[in-house]
């Protein structure tokens, strides 16, 4: 029996002998396939067009698919191929998120070889960014970004840790190492040295280390890194959920030049570092994947077809779309804009109550009552974490907002919905991919690597899971 898969104008063949989940067949065919809920059949993001000999559609599948159920779609994580069939995966565009970064440095490169190449890799939960530099000139030769191919095992860190706790990290390690190897192969040059950064869990996956201790209290990582071996350099993590990507951000954002400053990286997890003179206080709040589109009905990453900005002009909702004219979903920055505009237009009130789905202009894309609730819980976690890590926000000189979501975020709208505090309104610096920028700085000047390691060692982490003050603030921030 054979399954034919069409994806991105390519055809894949997969042979099987007994019934197999469509998602397993797709992944086994070598396709990076997103299943944000980790195959639980809850998010509906793995819907594919399928025809041929398939298992009967269950009531749960019908409920999740909605109107798509009658248009040839199936949930890949729940439907089985029982014989020859065809699967068509809709193309929704390539992931964006690579941000140009301007970094200045005094060069004392990690590699002392003349006329060679070196690399930087930023392993994000959602995307993996790879950079190739000509050394010792520190000249960027090529870069690429793609969705993290581990996404088949869940959109968030917790889902992947749960998978690894049951199955080990070997498979996740192979996936990410192969993805990095393919990226540099496409550049046509092999790096002599590579700086690899990412959050603590992603680095555990990369190094094939046990990570079950990251899933339960007291959340102790197997190791915090901060060393070089076999041509790979990994900066030090701060704690279980404040990783090397944040250490790199401290180095590259500019926050070290201020007496009191704050670095905020909002994603599935929101990591925060508050610099109070020579003290560094950190925390990590689980914001959920709402700002990356994973549990939003029409949510998607910042890719072609995503509504990324929404405006209310004369009570008429207008929008812009990434890449192409026809919108196919909405990304995090567009979602924040939309909800802020809905508040101002009194489509919703401070409680967030919305009776029916709200359509954005003539886009055909809607925001649902469930979407509003998801954003409320996410923004409450972020706002409460910011207040918990710093008692008096008025003293903070600058707020550095990092990450692809933060780089395109309308700060005023984020303040309107309560995602960011009002103190940030005129003090915010959007600084893009500080993780990759910091790793690049370390490559260009090895003293930065040692400086970052020392900061990570002395930084103090507040555990929000056991912090009563955080929960009080979280409840107070649920309303808009």
N, C-alpha and C positions, 0 to 999 in steps of 0.2 A: 504494500500500500504506500501511497506517496502523497505528500502535501507540497503544493506549489505556493510560494510566498512572493508577492510583489511588493517591493518597498523602495521608494526613492528611485524609480525607473530601473531597478535591478530585479532579477528573478532568481529565487533561491529554491532548491529542491531538498526535501527531507523525507527519507524513507523510514517506515516504522512497521512493527509487527502486531502490536496490541494498542488499544485506545490510548491516546495521549492528549494532554491538555494543549490547547492551541498555543498558550504562552510558552510551554516547554519546547514545542516544536520550533517556534520562532527563535527563541534564545539559542537552542541547539543548532540552528541554521547559521549562527554567527552574527545575528542582528542585535544591536543594543536596543532593548525594548523597555519602555517605561511602565512600571507598575507601582505607582506612588504609595498604595496601601499595602504593598508587599504580597499581593495575591489574595487578599482577604475578601475580594468581591464587594468592596464598599464604595470606592471612589469613582468607578466607571471610566477611568482614564485609559484603560487598556482595550476599549472597544475597537474591534476590527470588522471589516466586511468579510464574511465567510460564506461559502457555498459548497455543496457536496454532501458527503456522508458525515453528519454531525450528531452529537447527543441532543436529546430533547431539551428545549429551553425551560429552565426552572422559573418559578414565580419570582424568586429573588432577582434572577437575571432580567426578567421583564421589568420589574420595578426600577432597577438601577438604570437600564437602558432607556426607559420611557418610550418616546416616539421612535427612537432608533430601532427598537425591537422589531418593528414591522418593515424596516428598510434594509434588511439583510445583515444587520450588525449583531455580533456576539461579544460577550465578555471573554477575552482570551484567557483570563485566569480561571474561568469556571467551565467553559465549553470544551468538549472533547471531540477530537477527530476520531471517527470509527471506521473510516475508509478513505478513499481518494477525495481530496477537497482542495479548494483554492482559498487563500487568505490574501486580502489586500489591506495594507497598512497605509492610512492616509498620511501624506507628508505635511507636516505643520511648520517646516522651516528649520534652519539651523539655529542653535543656541547663540545668542550674542552675549555680551558681558565683558569682553576684553576692553579694558579701559586704558587709554594712553596715559602713562604716568611720566611726569617730569621730575627727575631726581638728580640732585647734585651730589658730588662725592669727591673725596681725595683718594686717588686710586692706590691701593695696595692689594692687588687682586689675589683671590684664593689660589688660583693656578699661576705658577711661576713660568710656565711654558710660553714661549713666544709662538705666534702664528698657530693658534689652535682654537677650538670651539668649546664653549661651555653652555650648560643649560640651566633653566629654572623651570620648575613644575609646581603649580599651585593646585593641590588636590582638594577641590571643594565637594561638598555633599551633592550638589546639583551639577556642577560643571568641573572640567579639568582643563586648565590653561597651561600651555607649554611654550617656552621661549628659547630661542637659540641665539647666542651672542658670539661675535668674533672677538677673541681675546689676543692681546691685552688691551685692544682699543675699546672694549666694552660696547661694541656696536651691535645693535639689534639687527639680526639677519632675517629671522622668520619667527612667526608665532601662529598658534592655532588654539581654538577652543572648541570643546565638544561636551555633550552631556556625559556625566559620569556613568559609565556603562554598568556600574553596580546598581543602578536605579531599578533594575529588574527585581531586586531584593528589598525594595522599599524606598520611599522618597526621603525619609529622614534617617538620622543616625540611629535612633532607638530601634527602628525596624531591622536595620542591618546588624546591629549588635545582637538582637534577638536571634536572627538567622545564624550568626557566627557562634553564639552560645550553644546552639543545637547541632550545627554542622561543621564547626571549625572555621578558621579564617583562610584556609588554603585556597579555596575557590575565589574568594573576594580578592585575595592577594594576586592571584594569576590574572584576573580580569584587569586590575588597575595597572599592573606591570606591562601587560600586553598593550594596553591603551597608550601608555607612555612610549613604549618602544615603537609603536606604529606612528605616533606623532613625529618623533625624531627621524624615523625612516623616511617620512614624507618630505622632510627638510633636505634630505640627501647628505647630511653631515652627522657624524657621531660625536656627541659631547665627551670631552675628556673628563669633565667634572660636572656634576649636576647638583644644584641646591633644590631640595624637595621640601615643600611646606604644606601645611594643611591643618585641620583640626585634629585633636588627639586621637579620636577613633579612626579617622582616615589613615593616619600614619601607622596605627596598629595594624590596620588591614594591609597596608602596603608592605610592612615588615613581617607580615604573617605571625603576629604575636597574639597571645591569648587576650581576649577583651571582655570576658564575662564579668569581671570585677567593675567594669564601667557601667553595668546595668543595675547595680544595687548598692545601697549604702554600705560603707562610707565612700564609694566611688573612687577607688584607688587605681590609677593606671598601672599597667605592667611596667612601663618605663616612661620617662619624660623626654628622652632623646637629648639633643644638644651635643652631637659628635659627628665626625666624618669617618667613613670607612668605605673601602672599595670604590672610590670615585663618586660616592654619594655623601652629601652633607645635609644633615637634618637639624634645623634650629630647635632649641629647647621649648617644650610646652610649659605652660604655667600650672595647669591642673587637668583633671579629667575632662572638663568641658570648656576650658580656656586653652586653646591650642597654640601651636607654633605660628599659625596664620595671624593670631593676635599679637604674638611677640614681634613678628615682622611688621605688623601695623604700628606698633609703638615706635619702632625705629624709623619708619618712613613717613608717617603722617604729619610730623611737625609738632606733635604734642609735647615732646621733650623740651622744647624751647620755652614753654610756659610754666609758670609756677603752679597754677591749678588748671588742669585741662581734662577732657574726657574723650575717649575713643569709643564709638558705638558701631558695632557691626550687626546689622539686622538681617537675619535669615531664618531658617527653620529654628535655629537657636539664636538668641541675641546675646552676644558677648560684649561686655563693657569693661573698660579699664579707666579708673579715676586716678589721675596723678595729683597727689596732694603734697607739694614740695618734693621731697625725695622718696615719698611713700607711694607705692602702686597698689591700689585696691581693686580687685576684680570680682566679677560674678557672671553667671550664665543663666539665662532664663529661657525656658522652652516656649517659644512663640508659636510653635506649630508651623505647618507649611502654607498657611494662608497667603503670606506675602510672596510666595513662589508659585501660587496657583494650584497647589496639589489637592486641596480639599474645597475648592471653589467650583461651582457648577460649570462655568465657562472659563475657569482659570487655566493659565498656561505660563511658562517662563517668558522672559523677554526675548521673543523670537519673532520671525516674520509672521505677520497676521495678528499680532497682539495689540490690543488697544493699550497705549501707554500713557495717554494724557486725556483728561476729560474736562470740559469747560461748560459752565452754564451761562449762556449769553442770551439775555432777554427771555429767560425761562425756556430756552431751547438748548438741549444738551448736545454739544458738539464734541468731537474726539479726533485724535490722531492715531494712526496705525503704523507699526514698524514694518518697513520693507515693502509691503504691497497694499493696494487700496481696499481689498475685501477683508474685513475683520473676521477672525475665526475664534477669538477668545480675548481675555483681558489679563494683563500681568499685574504685578503688585503695585507699581506706581500709578497705573490707571485705576486700580481699585480704590486706592486712597483718595485720588482726585474725585472719583465718582461719588464716594460716600460723603466727602466734604461738601460737594456740590448739592447732594441730596439733603444734607443738613441745612445748608443755607437757603435752599428752595422750600424747606419744610415738607419735603417728601417723607422724611423720617424725623422723629424728635430725638431728644437726648437718650431715651430708652432704647432707640434703635428699632422700634416697632415698624414692621412693613407687612401689610396684609397680603399683597400679591407681588409677583415678580416685577421688577422695574427694568424696562428696556432703555438702553442708552441710545437716544436719538433714533436714527434709522439703521443702526448697525446690525440689528437682529440678535445682539448679545445682551443678556439680562443679568441683573444682580438679584439674587433670591433672598428671602428672609433668613434662610440658613447661612448664606454667605455673610450677611450682616453680623450674625451671632459669632461666626468664626473670626471675623475681623475684630469684634469686640473683645473676645477672650485673648486674642493675640496681642492687641495693642495694650490691653490692661497689664499683661505680663511684662511687656517692654517698659511701659511707663512706671510700673511699680519697681522694677529692677533698677531703673535709673535713679529713682528717689531713694531706694534702699542703700545703694552704693555711695551716695553723696547726700548728706543731710541738708546742705544749703547750696542749692544750684545757682543762686545769684552770685556766688563767689567764683564760679567757673569762668575763666577768661575765654576759652574757646572749646567748642564741641566739634570733634572731627567725626564725620559720618562716612563710613567706609563700606565697600562691597558694591556689587552691581545694582542692587535694589536701592541702596542709599544714594548712589551717584545720580539716579534719575528721579529721586523723590522730591516733590514740591514741599519744601519745609513748612510753608504757611498752611498748606492743607493737612500735613501731618500733625501740626499743632492744633488745627481746628477739630480733628477727630480724637485728639488726646493721645496719639501715638507718641509724640514728643512733647516735652514740657515747654511752656511759654517762654522760659528763659533762653531757649535755643533759637528763638525767632531771628535775632540779628547777630548771633554769635556762631553760626554754623559754617563749617568748611566741608564741602563735598570733595572727598579725596580719592574716590575710585577704588581700584584694587590695591589696597595697601599691603596685602599679603604678598602678591607677586612683586610689588615695588620694593618691599623690605628684603625679600629673598634676593632680588637683583642687587640691591645695595651691598648685601653681605658678600655676594660673588665678586663685586667690584672692589670691595674693601673688607678684608677678613677681620679687621678690628671691629667692624659693626657686628659680626657674628658673635664675637666674644662679649661685646657690650650687651647685646640682646640676651645672651645666656645669663649674664649676671643680673639683669633686670628680672628675668623669669624666675630665677632662684629666690629673690627677695620679695617678689610680689605676694600679696596676701589675697586669698580667695574667700569670699563670703558664700556659704552654702545656703541658697535660697530655700531649698526643700525643707529645711528645718528652722526657717526664720519666721517667727510669728509676725514681725513687723511687715515683712514682704506680703504676707497673705492679707493683712489688713489693708494695705495700700492697693493690692490687686482688686479686692472687692470694691474699693472706693473708685477705681478707674474703669469699671465695667461699662458704665454709661458714657455716652459721648459728651 
